[in-house]
């Protein structure tokens, strides 16, 4: 059994379709009404049929009261890190501590290039994310003296003023699958946020081991790093949610995951996830522990 000591949390993964913006906001509100903990949104700025995720996060924060909000995950190549850091801190202050930073190194590079971003190799993308995390954390360290100075190959901060201080310690949750990215999470991240269907090699156990080893090498406690996961499957018949309860309990007990995010495009499954699946998982995991 792997247990990193984090309380179980449940949320939704919402496609920010521009075809029906009111419905997108309603799904986030349904997430809150179902008693879930967070609503997250895809971020593909080059997708013309999507709402801009950052604008959506800000709008949804004003339309909800309790749930946490995050990109899943924000596209770093099209979001300048120092500006993103200030935007995140601002949203966290305005929402009274409900903003979290899901962050990715980039994908779909043709789309990124079409929007003015540079195309990077996988290795370069890891290095760019590494530099960006240093800048983001530097901006948030509002009490530190002097400006933020990072002279990276892909991102620089040359005396940028620090602040504002977020309302709470914002988590940096990194979407990652390959060893170099997993090691970066161990060294600098607050959470690992993969999608279950994309985890191939390394598998769950090996990926966790890579993160843990990198954390220990950096002098960190691996338990500092939350394990979050985007689930697969839809909820409909009772056997669907019963299967999902068993799947989530296994992820929690055998692999240490503590945050479970359901792809959701209608309110029915959201309600079922919050009122049936989440309580059943909590009971099952509590008994096993």
C-alpha positions as CSV (number, residue, x, y, z in Angstrom):
1,X,0.0,0.0,0.0
2,X,1.3,3.5,-0.9
3,X,-0.1,6.4,1.2
4,X,1.2,9.9,0.8
5,X,-1.1,11.2,3.5
6,X,-3.3,13.5,1.5
7,X,-7.1,13.7,2.0
8,X,-9.1,12.4,-0.9
9,X,-10.5,15.1,-3.3
10,X,-12.8,14.8,-6.3
11,X,-13.4,17.1,-9.2
12,X,-14.3,17.5,-12.9
13,X,-12.5,17.9,-16.2
14,X,-14.5,20.2,-18.4
15,X,-14.0,21.0,-22.1
16,X,-14.3,24.8,-22.5
17,X,-16.4,24.7,-25.7
18,X,-17.2,28.1,-27.1
19,X,-20.3,26.7,-28.8
20,X,-22.3,26.9,-25.5
21,X,-20.4,29.0,-23.0
22,X,-23.3,29.1,-20.5
23,X,-23.3,25.3,-20.4
24,X,-19.6,25.3,-19.6
25,X,-20.1,27.6,-16.6
26,X,-23.2,25.5,-15.5
27,X,-21.0,22.4,-15.4
28,X,-18.6,24.1,-13.0
29,X,-21.6,25.2,-10.9
30,X,-22.9,21.7,-11.0
31,X,-19.5,20.5,-9.7
32,X,-19.9,22.7,-6.7
33,X,-23.5,21.7,-6.2
34,X,-22.6,18.0,-6.2
35,X,-20.2,18.6,-3.3
36,X,-17.1,18.0,-5.3
37,X,-13.8,19.8,-4.6
38,X,-12.5,21.3,-7.8
39,X,-13.4,22.1,-11.4
40,X,-10.6,22.0,-14.1
41,X,-10.6,23.0,-17.7
42,X,-8.5,22.0,-20.8
43,X,-6.2,24.7,-22.1
44,X,-5.6,24.7,-25.8
45,X,-5.3,28.4,-26.8
46,X,-4.8,27.5,-30.5
47,X,-8.3,25.7,-30.6
48,X,-10.7,28.2,-32.1
49,X,-13.7,26.3,-30.8
50,X,-12.6,26.6,-27.2
51,X,-13.1,29.5,-24.8
52,X,-9.9,31.0,-23.5
53,X,-9.2,29.0,-20.4
54,X,-7.7,31.8,-18.3
55,X,-10.7,34.0,-19.0
56,X,-13.0,31.1,-18.2
57,X,-11.3,30.4,-14.9
58,X,-11.7,34.1,-13.8
59,X,-15.4,34.1,-14.8
60,X,-16.2,30.8,-13.1
61,X,-14.4,32.0,-9.9
62,X,-17.0,34.8,-9.8
63,X,-19.8,32.4,-10.4
64,X,-18.9,29.9,-7.6
65,X,-18.1,30.1,-3.9
66,X,-16.3,27.0,-2.7
67,X,-14.6,24.9,-5.3
68,X,-11.0,25.1,-6.3
69,X,-10.3,25.9,-10.0
70,X,-7.4,25.0,-12.2
71,X,-6.3,24.6,-15.8
72,X,-5.8,21.0,-16.8
73,X,-3.2,21.8,-17.7
74,X,-2.2,25.4,-18.8
75,X,-0.1,25.6,-21.9
76,X,3.2,27.1,-20.9
77,X,4.5,27.9,-24.4
78,X,1.7,30.3,-24.9
79,X,1.6,31.7,-21.3
80,X,4.6,33.8,-20.3
81,X,5.6,32.6,-16.8
82,X,6.0,35.9,-14.9
83,X,2.7,37.2,-16.2
84,X,1.0,33.8,-15.5
85,X,2.4,33.9,-11.9
86,X,0.9,37.4,-11.3
87,X,-2.4,36.3,-12.9
88,X,-2.6,33.2,-10.7
89,X,-1.8,35.1,-7.5
90,X,-4.5,37.7,-8.5
91,X,-7.1,35.0,-9.1
92,X,-6.2,33.3,-5.8
93,X,-6.7,36.6,-3.9
94,X,-10.0,37.4,-5.7
95,X,-11.3,33.9,-5.1
96,X,-10.1,33.7,-1.5
97,X,-7.6,30.9,-2.0
98,X,-9.3,28.8,-4.7
99,X,-6.8,28.9,-7.5
100,X,-4.4,26.1,-8.3
101,X,-1.8,25.9,-11.2
102,X,-2.0,22.9,-13.4
103,X,0.9,23.3,-15.8
104,X,2.1,21.5,-18.9
105,X,5.2,21.8,-21.0
106,X,3.2,22.0,-24.3
107,X,1.8,19.7,-26.9
108,X,0.3,20.1,-30.5
109,X,3.3,22.2,-31.5
110,X,1.9,23.1,-34.9
111,X,-1.0,24.9,-33.2
112,X,1.4,26.5,-30.7
113,X,3.6,27.8,-33.6
114,X,0.5,29.1,-35.4
115,X,-0.3,31.2,-32.3
116,X,3.3,32.7,-32.2
117,X,4.9,30.2,-29.8
118,X,8.2,28.5,-30.5
119,X,8.4,24.8,-31.3
120,X,10.5,22.9,-28.8
121,X,11.9,19.4,-28.7
122,X,10.8,17.2,-25.7
123,X,14.0,17.9,-23.9
124,X,13.8,21.6,-24.5
125,X,10.2,21.7,-23.3
126,X,11.3,20.1,-20.0
127,X,14.1,22.7,-19.6
128,X,11.6,25.5,-20.3
129,X,9.2,24.3,-17.7
130,X,12.0,24.0,-15.2
131,X,13.0,27.6,-15.8
132,X,9.3,28.7,-15.7
133,X,8.7,27.2,-12.3
134,X,11.6,29.1,-10.8
135,X,10.2,32.4,-12.2
136,X,6.7,31.6,-11.0
137,X,7.8,30.7,-7.5
138,X,10.0,33.8,-7.5
139,X,7.1,36.1,-8.3
140,X,5.0,34.5,-5.5
141,X,7.8,34.9,-3.0
142,X,6.7,38.4,-2.2
143,X,8.5,38.7,1.0
144,X,12.0,38.0,-0.4
145,X,14.3,40.9,-1.0
146,X,15.3,42.0,-4.5
147,X,13.8,41.2,-7.8
148,X,13.4,37.8,-9.5
149,X,16.4,36.9,-11.5
150,X,16.4,33.8,-13.7
151,X,18.7,33.6,-16.8
152,X,17.3,30.6,-18.6
153,X,17.7,29.5,-22.1
154,X,14.0,29.8,-22.8
155,X,12.7,32.1,-20.0
156,X,14.3,35.0,-18.3
157,X,13.4,37.3,-15.4
158,X,15.8,40.2,-15.0
159,X,14.9,41.9,-11.7
160,X,11.1,41.4,-12.0
161,X,9.3,42.7,-9.0
162,X,7.9,40.1,-6.7
163,X,4.2,39.8,-5.8
164,X,1.4,39.8,-5.1
165,X,1.5,37.1,-2.5
166,X,-1.2,34.5,-3.2
167,X,-4.0,34.0,-0.6
168,X,-2.8,30.4,0.0
169,X,0.2,28.3,-1.1
170,X,-0.8,27.6,-4.7
171,X,0.0,24.1,-5.9
172,X,1.9,23.6,-9.1
173,X,0.5,20.4,-10.6
174,X,2.5,19.2,-13.6
175,X,1.1,17.0,-16.4
176,X,3.8,14.6,-17.2
177,X,4.6,11.0,-18.4
178,X,8.3,10.6,-19.2
179,X,11.2,10.2,-16.8
180,X,12.7,13.7,-17.2
181,X,9.4,15.4,-16.5
182,X,8.7,13.1,-13.6
183,X,12.1,13.9,-12.1
184,X,11.3,17.6,-12.4
185,X,8.1,17.1,-10.4
186,X,10.1,15.4,-7.7
187,X,12.5,18.3,-7.6
188,X,10.2,21.2,-7.9
189,X,6.5,20.3,-8.3
190,X,3.6,20.1,-5.8
191,X,1.6,17.5,-7.7
192,X,1.6,15.0,-10.5
193,X,-1.4,15.3,-12.8
194,X,-1.5,12.7,-15.6
195,X,-4.5,11.3,-17.5
196,X,-5.0,7.6,-16.8
197,X,-5.4,6.7,-20.5
198,X,-2.1,8.2,-21.5
199,X,0.1,6.4,-18.9
200,X,2.0,3.7,-20.8
201,X,5.7,3.5,-19.9
202,X,6.7,4.1,-17.2
203,X,3.6,2.7,-15.6
204,X,2.1,4.1,-12.4
205,X,4.3,2.4,-9.9
206,X,7.5,3.2,-11.8
207,X,6.5,6.8,-12.3
208,X,5.8,7.2,-8.7
209,X,9.2,5.7,-7.8
210,X,10.9,8.2,-10.2
211,X,9.1,11.1,-8.6
212,X,9.9,9.9,-5.1
213,X,13.6,9.3,-5.8
214,X,14.0,12.7,-7.4
215,X,12.3,14.3,-4.4
216,X,14.5,12.6,-1.9
217,X,17.6,13.5,-3.9
218,X,16.5,17.1,-3.8
219,X,16.1,16.9,0.0
220,X,12.3,16.8,-0.2
221,X,9.7,14.5,1.4
222,X,7.9,12.7,-1.4
223,X,4.7,13.1,0.6
224,X,4.8,16.8,-0.2
225,X,3.8,15.9,-3.7
226,X,0.1,15.3,-4.3
227,X,-0.9,12.6,-6.9
228,X,-3.9,13.7,-9.0
229,X,-5.3,11.8,-12.0
230,X,-7.8,12.4,-14.8
231,X,-10.0,9.4,-14.9
232,X,-11.4,7.4,-17.9
233,X,-14.9,6.3,-18.5
234,X,-18.4,7.7,-18.2
235,X,-21.0,7.3,-15.5
236,X,-24.4,6.0,-16.4
237,X,-25.7,2.7,-15.1
238,X,-25.1,1.6,-11.4
239,X,-22.5,-0.9,-12.6
240,X,-20.5,2.0,-14.2
241,X,-20.1,3.9,-11.0
242,X,-19.5,0.7,-9.0
243,X,-16.6,-0.1,-11.3
244,X,-15.3,3.4,-11.0
245,X,-15.4,3.2,-7.1
246,X,-13.3,0.1,-7.3
247,X,-10.9,1.6,-9.8
248,X,-10.4,4.8,-7.7
249,X,-10.0,2.9,-4.5
250,X,-7.2,0.8,-6.2
251,X,-5.5,4.0,-7.4
252,X,-5.7,5.4,-3.9
253,X,-4.5,2.4,-2.0
254,X,-2.0,0.9,-4.3
255,X,-0.5,4.0,-6.0
256,X,-1.1,6.9,-3.5
257,X,-3.4,9.0,-5.7
258,X,-5.6,11.3,-3.7
259,X,-7.4,13.6,-6.3
260,X,-9.7,12.1,-8.9
261,X,-11.0,14.1,-11.8
262,X,-13.9,13.0,-13.9
263,X,-14.3,14.1,-17.6
264,X,-17.7,15.7,-17.6
265,X,-19.9,17.1,-20.3
266,X,-23.3,16.9,-18.6
267,X,-24.6,17.5,-15.1
268,X,-26.0,14.0,-14.5
269,X,-22.6,12.2,-14.2
270,X,-21.3,15.1,-12.1
271,X,-24.1,14.7,-9.6
272,X,-23.6,10.9,-9.5
273,X,-19.8,11.3,-9.0
274,X,-20.3,13.7,-6.1
275,X,-23.2,12.0,-4.3
276,X,-22.5,8.3,-5.0
277,X,-18.9,7.6,-6.1
278,X,-17.0,10.0,-3.9
279,X,-18.7,8.9,-0.6
280,X,-18.3,5.2,-1.5
281,X,-14.6,5.6,-2.3
282,X,-14.0,7.5,0.9
283,X,-15.7,4.7,2.9
284,X,-13.8,2.0,1.1
285,X,-10.4,3.6,1.4
286,X,-11.1,4.5,5.1
287,X,-11.8,0.9,5.9
288,X,-8.8,-0.4,4.0
289,X,-6.5,2.0,5.8
